[in-house]
Amino acid sequence: AKWPWITGGVVLGLCAGVVVLDLYLPHAHVKTDDAYVTAHYAVIAPRVSGQVIDVAIDDNQVVKKGQLLVALDPADYKTAVAQAEASLSEDLAQVNQAQVQVERQPALILQADAQVRAADAALTLARANDTRYAALSRIGAGSTQQQQEHSTTLRQQEAALQAAQASLTAARDQLNALRALHDSMLARVNTDHARLRQATLNLSYTRITAPFDGVVDQRTVQAGNIVSPGAAMLTVVPLQDVWIEANYRELELRHMRPGQPARIHVDTYDIWLDGIVESIAASSGAAYSPIPPNNATGNFTKIVQRLPVKIVLRPGQPNASLLHVGMSVETVVDTGLADVTAGGHAAVPPARPNQERDGT
């Protein structure tokens, strides 16, 4: 009569042992259903304001890189380009004119220098005549009128020399002024080139194209809309570059490392796909929450965190094209009970100077 009780107790003990071992012994295969399909999609927004004149795509349409998505009215931007080109042409003409004046000014300086030399020669003669007729006037060989005429001529020639020297100085200073004007006009031309490039860029921004191959999603734009820079019009999702974000409990990461194989069960189609662990996130989701956990208050309740694990799909799987962003999946990673701490060293902070001195 005791054997049934003994047998039942043994069976219950074995079951309890199996449950305990299953709970506490590490498993090579770690599984989670907190996983979904995701991708780096692009939010398409205009870089310039304007009125939409054409929406070249529709909802859920497959697009190629460089394909036209939305066109804005280019009239205002074409006008801006024309104005920039006209300003550039005008300033280029002024640069050429300033260059001609700079090249002409050395000849004017030589001319002014020749006038100085001529005035200096005329002054030398006038001085000689003034001295000669003054001597003749003193001995009575010349008239007082002649002496006064040559004295006046001397003063006139002195004034003429001063005027010629001033003209030479002005001509030399004018060369520097013309060079400065030429440099200023060159700077204006560079500014005009920049304005023309910006106007040309703004004109090109009226044609909004797909940044990569993908599928159109969340379209909100319609022909006739007035759009402003940065306002979202649609998104382009690269379904060929999706991956799985699986949120594993931190205890399940004990033997997980990049490169390990994974199996992915897609709930929608009840199919399995092969994947590879590419990376493990640097932080848990709670670390960036609006109200992060603050353990310094003393009111601490330990909660096992989850860290996102990025799992990419192995290439060459036709069914991978069925995945869409947001689909729920289940993932199983074969860790092989890898020792991820092998060869690692604990990070020990260097001792502070007072610690070394005090031995603390």
SVG drawing of the C-alpha trace seen along z (x, -y; Angstrom):
<svg xmlns="http://www.w3.org/2000/svg" viewBox="-5 -152 81 154">
<polyline fill="none" stroke="black" stroke-width="0.4" points="0.0,0.0 3.0,-2.3 4.4,-1.8 1.8,-4.0 2.6,-6.8 6.3,-6.4 5.9,-6.3 3.8,-9.4 6.2,-11.2 9.1,-10.3 7.2,-11.5 6.3,-14.8 9.9,-15.2 11.2,-14.6 8.7,-17.1 9.6,-19.7 13.3,-19.1 12.7,-19.5 10.8,-22.7 13.5,-24.1 16.3,-23.1 14.4,-24.7 14.0,-27.9 17.5,-28.2 19.9,-26.4 21.1,-28.4 19.7,-27.5 21.5,-27.6 18.4,-28.8 16.9,-32.1 13.5,-33.2 11.4,-36.3 8.1,-37.4 8.8,-41.0 10.2,-41.6 9.1,-43.3 10.2,-44.3 11.7,-47.8 13.8,-49.8 15.5,-53.2 12.8,-55.0 13.1,-58.5 10.5,-61.2 10.3,-63.3 9.9,-67.0 10.5,-70.0 13.6,-72.1 11.9,-75.2 8.4,-76.5 5.9,-76.5 2.8,-75.2 2.6,-71.5 1.8,-71.2 2.3,-67.5 2.3,-64.4 3.9,-61.7 3.4,-58.8 0.5,-57.1 0.1,-55.3 2.1,-52.1 3.8,-52.6 7.3,-51.1 9.8,-53.8 13.4,-53.8 16.2,-56.0 16.0,-59.4 12.4,-58.9 10.3,-62.1 7.9,-62.1 6.5,-65.6 7.0,-68.7 6.6,-72.3 5.8,-75.4 9.3,-76.5 8.3,-79.9 9.5,-82.0 12.8,-80.1 13.4,-80.4 12.9,-84.2 15.5,-84.2 17.9,-82.3 17.4,-84.9 18.0,-87.8 21.1,-86.2 22.5,-85.6 21.7,-89.3 23.5,-90.6 26.5,-88.3 26.7,-89.6 26.5,-93.3 29.2,-92.8 31.4,-90.9 31.2,-93.9 32.2,-96.2 35.1,-94.0 36.3,-94.2 35.9,-97.9 37.9,-98.2 40.5,-95.9 40.9,-98.2 41.2,-101.2 43.9,-99.5 45.8,-98.5 45.5,-102.1 46.6,-103.9 50.3,-103.1 50.3,-105.0 48.6,-108.0 51.2,-107.9 54.0,-108.0 52.3,-110.9 52.0,-112.8 55.7,-112.0 56.6,-113.5 54.6,-116.6 56.6,-116.9 59.9,-116.6 58.7,-119.2 57.6,-121.6 60.9,-121.1 62.8,-121.9 60.7,-125.0 61.2,-126.1 65.0,-125.7 64.9,-128.0 62.6,-130.4 65.0,-130.7 67.9,-131.3 66.1,-134.0 64.9,-135.6 68.5,-135.7 69.9,-137.1 67.3,-139.8 67.6,-140.8 71.4,-141.3 70.8,-143.3 68.2,-145.4 70.7,-146.3 73.3,-147.5 70.8,-149.4 71.1,-147.0 67.6,-145.8 64.2,-147.3 62.3,-146.8 59.4,-145.5 61.4,-142.7 62.7,-141.8 59.1,-141.7 57.9,-139.6 60.5,-136.9 60.0,-137.0 56.3,-136.3 57.2,-133.5 59.3,-132.0 56.5,-131.9 54.1,-130.5 56.6,-127.7 57.0,-126.9 53.2,-126.7 53.1,-124.5 55.7,-122.1 53.7,-121.8 50.5,-121.1 52.3,-118.5 53.7,-116.8 50.3,-116.8 48.8,-115.2 51.5,-112.6 50.7,-111.8 47.0,-111.6 47.7,-109.3 49.7,-106.9 47.0,-107.0 44.4,-106.4 46.1,-103.2 45.7,-101.9 42.1,-103.0 41.4,-101.3 43.0,-98.1 40.8,-98.2 37.8,-98.8 38.7,-95.9 39.1,-93.6 35.8,-94.8 34.1,-94.0 35.7,-90.6 34.3,-90.0 30.8,-91.0 31.2,-88.6 32.0,-85.8 28.9,-86.8 26.9,-86.7 28.3,-83.3 27.2,-82.0 23.7,-83.6 23.4,-82.0 24.4,-78.6 21.9,-79.0 19.2,-80.1 20.0,-77.1 19.9,-74.8 16.5,-76.2 15.2,-75.6 16.4,-72.0 14.7,-71.6 11.3,-72.1 11.7,-68.5 11.6,-66.2 13.0,-62.7 13.3,-59.4 16.5,-59.1 16.7,-55.3 14.6,-52.4 11.6,-51.8 7.8,-51.9 5.8,-55.1 3.9,-55.3 2.1,-57.9 1.4,-60.2 -0.3,-63.4 0.5,-65.7 -1.9,-66.6 -1.5,-68.8 -2.5,-72.4 -1.1,-72.2 1.1,-75.1 4.1,-73.4 6.8,-74.9 10.3,-73.6 10.5,-70.6 6.8,-69.8 6.4,-66.0 4.7,-65.0 5.3,-61.2 7.8,-58.5 9.8,-56.1 10.4,-52.8 13.3,-50.6 11.6,-47.2 14.7,-45.5 16.7,-46.7 14.5,-45.8 15.7,-44.0 14.3,-42.6 14.5,-44.5 14.1,-41.9 13.9,-43.0 15.6,-40.4 15.7,-40.4 19.1,-41.3 19.6,-37.8 19.0,-36.3 22.0,-38.2 24.5,-36.3 25.7,-34.1 24.6,-36.3 27.1,-38.0 27.1,-39.3 27.3,-36.7 25.2,-34.1 22.5,-32.4 18.8,-33.2 15.4,-31.9 12.6,-34.3 8.9,-33.3 6.7,-35.7 3.3,-35.7 1.4,-37.1 2.4,-34.3 3.4,-31.6 6.8,-31.2 10.3,-30.9 13.3,-32.9 17.0,-32.8 18.8,-35.7 22.1,-36.7 22.6,-38.8 24.3,-41.9 24.5,-44.0 23.3,-44.6 22.1,-48.0 24.2,-50.2 21.3,-50.8 17.9,-49.7 14.7,-51.5 14.2,-52.8 17.5,-54.7 16.0,-57.3 12.5,-57.4 11.1,-60.9 11.2,-60.0 14.2,-57.7 14.5,-55.5 16.4,-57.3 17.9,-54.8 19.6,-57.5 16.4,-58.2 16.5,-54.9 13.1,-53.9 14.4,-51.2 12.6,-48.2 14.8,-46.0 13.2,-45.3 14.8,-43.2 15.4,-45.4 15.2,-44.5 17.8,-45.5 17.2,-45.7 19.0,-43.2 19.4,-43.9 18.9,-40.8 19.5,-41.0 18.1,-38.6 20.3,-36.2 20.3,-37.0 18.7,-34.8 15.4,-34.2 12.5,-34.9 10.0,-35.1 11.9,-38.0 10.2,-40.3 6.9,-39.6 8.1,-41.5 6.6,-45.0 7.7,-47.4 5.8,-46.9 5.0,-43.2 5.2,-41.1 7.7,-38.3 9.3,-35.8 13.0,-35.2 15.1,-32.4 18.9,-32.9 21.2,-30.0 23.8,-31.2 25.7,-27.9 26.2,-29.0 29.1,-31.1 31.3,-32.5 31.1,-36.2 33.4,-37.2 36.3,-35.0 39.4,-37.2 37.7,-40.2 39.0,-42.3 37.0,-44.3 37.3,-48.0 39.1,-49.3 39.2,-53.1 42.7,-54.5 43.4,-55.5 43.1,-59.2 46.3,-60.9 44.9,-61.2 44.0,-57.5 47.5,-56.6 48.9,-58.9 46.4,-57.9 46.3,-54.3 42.5,-54.4"/>
</svg>
